[in-house]
Amino acid sequence: MKKITIALLIGIGFFFVATTAFSTKEATLVGLIAFLVTLWTNEGLPLGVVSLLPIILFPSFDILSTNETSLNYSKSIIFLFLGGFLLAISVEKTGLHKVIADKMLSIFPSTARGIIFSLSITSGILSSFLSNTTTTLLLMPLALFLTEDIKIKMRFALAIAYGASIGGIITPIGTPPNLILMGFMEDKGLEAIPFIQWVWMVIPLAILMFFVVSYILSLGVSEVKIQRDKRTNSVTSEQKKVLFCLIALLILLFLNAPIKPYYDGFGLNEKGILLSFGLLMFLPPVSVLTWKDTKKVPYEIIFLFGAGFSIATAFTNSGLANSAASYLLELTYLPPLLIMFAIAAMVTFTTEVTSNTALISIMLPILYAVTEASGLDTRLFLMMATICASYAFMLPIATPPNAIAMSSGVIHVGTMAKYGFVFNIIGIFLVVITASFLWSKVIL
């Protein structure tokens, strides 16, 4: 009850402060969002419960009607995630993730630096398809048993957590903010970013971050030898089925992606493709999943998506996005590169103290209004902000992987903040440079 009371007081406080700059309706929405974000942050109520509250609160305070709010919980983009998660459950059930992790670990030398690189890259690759929370939970025990040295354990744990956040941006289904962006772009009639095109856009950034983060984490322990047990188990028939389906999925997504003006692709809907492959896991001859396995689907995350979409819709329909944008428009006299740095820094450091899903749901409508009014590249700024929302490394509350790493007991908050601040700055710089010189000129 104490945490709920705190959330109520924070929401009321934000409402009164917001009335000095916004209308009563807009200030009410600010207060409601502050209330929801606080509950997400302090876990005063279960995640799924808080995520369903907009269906009650928004109509009650005349922000959106019940129908307008609830529609956001069944957007087609959610089924892309559902298909991806069914595939992830198949990977976990068959143990294919262990095979992938073992193969990745065997590529690098058995030194502390080699293991740090292998753990971060393995975590990142798995997180591009599995949820970063699941990936971190799966790999963390491996990191903790590779050595008895607490100092090295700490770096292994951070490598997994940070690698999961870095890799989560590689695909549109890798992390919730990516899906929020895809749904928002669809709502606004902006040209969608095809799955494979998204991957090619962010791969250079992810590779740079993998290298920088792993290198810095290994400073001072790079040559320490690590002994680990090697697996000799062969790949099972069930694992081969799932692996074949994943390879087939990637090929189909690649062939479906248009390469303008040379190739138009197949024109298939990517949401349907992902859901189809997810359902394929139930069908012969694959038959990896049964209906009981769907209990592992994180429905609370699906509700979280719905809440995020609802917040974004409320921001637009209430006029709050335009009001907030009018203040940000004062920055548009600056050179575009400086505007990008300012927005990237604001999103990255704000994410440290709140849910990145909630934050990006708030920021996307505001940035959309600002870029549309000022003539800036809308898709470029939306994409940049979304990536920055996942690149918060300082505090446990910032991302689920950070929280899991902290729960391992081998990391102090001060240590995470020290490393995280450095990686935040590096991440901001690399995201802005990549967006400015690659995405804007070559891909977008």
Buried (B, 14 or more C-beta within 10 A) or exposed (E): EEBBEBBBEBBEEBBEBBBEEBBEBBBBBBBBBBBBBBBBBBEBBEBBEBBBBBBEBBBEBEBBEEEBBBBBBEBEBBBBBBBBBBBBBBBBBBBBBBBBBBEBBEEBEBBBBBBBBBBBBBBBBBBBBBBBBBBBBBBBEBBBEBBEBEEBBBBBBBBBBBBBBBBBBBBBBBBBBBBBBBBBBBBBEBEBBBBBBBBBBBEEBBBBBBEBBBEBBBEEBEEBEBEBEEEEEEEEEBBEBBBEBBEEBBEBBBEBBBEEEEEEBEEEBBBEBBBBBBBBBBEEEBEBBEEEBBEBBBEBBBBBBBBBBBBBBBBBBBBBBBBBBEEBBEEBEEEBEEBBBBBBBBBBBBBBBBBBBBBBBBBBBBBBBBBEBBEBBBBBBBBBBBBBBBBBBBBBBBBBBBBBBBBBEBBEEEBBBEBBBBBBBBBBEBBBBBBBEBBBEEBB
